[in-house]
Amino acid sequence: MAFAWADAINVEAKALADAGAAVVQFDEPVFSRCPAKVAGWGIAALDIPITLQDANIGALII
């Protein structure tokens, strides 16, 4: 499910970047709230929408 989310967010982030957004920010609290649940795959899933864009991308992990 996380990778399906990442693919969907990637489409949205690309649309925002193509529309001229200077910054796209992802807020993802699961890394601080449930780190054991995402230890094996969380960064790989988050990396998909972050690295495939031409805009400045930020991930807020609180």
C-alpha positions as CSV (number, residue, x, y, z in Angstrom):
1,M,0.0,0.0,0.0
2,A,2.8,2.4,0.8
3,F,4.3,2.1,-2.7
4,A,0.9,2.6,-4.3
5,W,0.6,5.8,-2.2
6,A,4.1,6.8,-3.3
7,D,3.1,6.3,-7.0
8,A,0.0,8.4,-6.5
9,I,1.8,11.2,-4.7
10,N,4.5,11.1,-7.4
11,V,1.8,11.9,-10.0
12,E,0.4,14.8,-7.9
13,A,3.9,16.2,-7.1
14,K,4.8,16.1,-10.8
15,A,1.7,17.9,-11.7
16,L,2.5,20.6,-9.1
17,A,6.1,20.9,-10.3
18,D,4.9,21.1,-14.0
19,A,2.5,23.8,-12.9
20,G,5.4,25.8,-11.6
21,A,5.4,25.0,-7.9
22,A,8.7,26.2,-6.4
23,V,8.4,23.8,-3.4
24,V,6.4,20.6,-2.7
25,Q,6.3,19.4,0.9
26,F,5.3,16.0,2.1
27,D,4.3,15.6,5.8
28,E,4.8,12.1,7.0
29,P,4.5,11.5,10.7
30,V,4.6,7.7,10.6
31,F,8.5,7.8,10.7
32,S,8.4,9.4,14.2
33,R,5.3,7.7,15.5
34,C,5.8,4.1,14.3
35,P,9.4,3.8,13.2
36,A,9.5,0.0,13.7
37,K,6.6,-0.4,11.2
38,V,8.4,1.5,8.4
39,A,12.0,0.5,9.1
40,G,12.3,-1.9,6.2
41,W,10.5,0.0,3.5
42,G,9.5,3.5,4.6
43,I,12.4,5.5,3.1
44,A,12.3,3.5,-0.2
45,A,8.6,4.4,-0.5
46,L,9.1,8.1,0.4
47,D,12.0,8.3,-2.0
48,I,9.8,7.7,-5.0
49,P,7.9,11.0,-5.0
50,I,10.9,12.9,-3.6
51,T,13.6,12.0,-6.2
52,L,11.6,12.0,-9.4
53,Q,10.7,15.7,-9.4
54,D,12.3,18.9,-10.8
55,A,10.9,21.1,-8.0
56,N,12.4,21.5,-4.5
57,I,11.0,18.7,-2.5
58,G,10.8,18.6,1.3
59,A,9.7,15.8,3.6
60,L,8.6,16.8,7.0
61,I,9.0,13.9,9.4
62,I,7.6,14.9,12.8
